[in-house]
């Protein structure tokens, strides 16, 4: 990948023909490191290497760029990379067909999971972090396919 002319995969740019298309924007400290993680470890396709970086991950896109100060279209708002590793308000949720295979494959490529996959009844799931500490849930629906929902625990908030 060149510093002079960023690679662009025009066929995979997130540009809808009609309606809307959802992408996720991550403010990252090191675009090259994050691009490698999402493409080489998780198997995404690099669509645009920088300014901003875009990676197609299955049927979704991640857009990654370093933080920055306010702009005319977001006055008073500064984008900063993830700093709170133990408190999150949003995370990526990846649904997979075979969590055991994904866990083995991504672990072998350097993904650091928080735990091994755990059977939660409705699903088998585990979490990992990307290079900036963003949390990623990886889950495989199991009992949910028969109508079994996640167990509500006493410590879960109601709402």
N, C-alpha and C positions, 0 to 999 in steps of 0.2 A: 504494500500500500504506500502510496506516494504522499509526501507532504505538500507538493505543489498542486496537484489536481486530484481531489478525493474521488475514490471509486464510487460510482452510482449504478445501481441495478434498477434501471427504469421500469422494468416489468413488475417489480415488487414494491414500488413506492406505495405508501398508504394513501391512495387517492381514490375515493369512491366514485363510481359512475352515477350513483343516485343515493339519496338518503345520507346516512352518517356511517362512519367507521370509527371504532374505538381504538385508541392507542394509549400507552402509558408512558409518561415522561418521568425519568429519574435524573435527579441532579447528582452528578458523580464527581469524585476528586480526580480520577484519571480515566479519560475516555478510552484510551487504548487498552487498558487493563480490563475495563468493564466490557468492551466490545469482544475481547478474547474470551472472557468468561461466558457471555451469553451465546457466542457463536461456537467456540471450541468445546466448552464443557457441556452446555445445555443443547447444542446442536442447532442453534438459530442460523439464519442466513443474513449476512451483512448486506444491507440495501444501500446505505450511505455511510461511509467510514467516519465522517466528522462534519461538524458545523451545520446541523447536529448529527450525531451518530444515530443511525436507524438499523435495528436488527429485527427481522421477521422471525418470530418464535411461534411455530405452528400456524394458527389462524389469527395471530395478533402481532402487534408491533411494539417494540420498546424504542423510545427516543431518549437518548442520553446526551447530556451536555454539562459542562462545568457550571457552577453557580454564577450568579451575577446580581448586580443591583437593579434598582427600579428602571423600567423602560416606559415610554409614553403609554403603552397599552396595559401596563400593570404598575401604575404609580404607587410608590410607598411599599412595594413588595420586593423582597430580596430572596433569591433562590440559593439555598445552601445544601451541601451534601448531608446525608444522614449522620447525625452525631449521637443520637440516643439508641444504643444497641438493645437495651432491655425494656424500652417502652416504645410501642408502635401504635399507630392509628390506622394504618392501611398496609396491605402486603399483597404481593402477587399470589394468585392461587392457580396452580397448574394441575389439571386433571389428566391422569395418564391411564392407559389400558392395563399396564403391568408394572406395579410399583416396585416389586422385587427386582425386576430387570433394570428399571430406571435407577434405582438405588445403587445397584452394583456398577452399572455403566458410568454414572456420573461420579460416584466415589472414586473409581479407577482413574477418572480424568481430573481429579483434584477437588471436587465439590466437598465441602465440609458440612455434614448434616448435624443438626442439633441432637437428634436421636435416630435410631433405626426406625423403620416403619412400625407403627403401632395400630393394632386392630381396635377400632373404636365402635364396632358394631355396624353403623351405617356406612362406614368407610374405613380404609386403611390409610393412614397418613403419617407424614413426617415433615420436618421443616429443615431448611438450609438457609445460609446467608450468602449474599453475593459479596464481591470484594469491598463494597462500601457499607456492608452490614445490613442492607435491606433484607427483610425476612421474605422467604418464599415458601409457601405451603405446597407440598406435592401430595396429591391424594388420588386414591382409586376407589370409586363407588363399589360397594359390595352389598350390604344389607339394604341400602337405600333403593336398590333395584327391586326389592321385594316390599318396599314401603316402610322399612325400619328406619326411623329417624334417630338422630343423635340423642343420647341420654342427657336430660337436663340435670345438672348437678346442683346441689344446694348453694354452692358458692357462685353460680352463674348469675349475672345481673338479669333482672326481669325487664321487660319492656315490650 
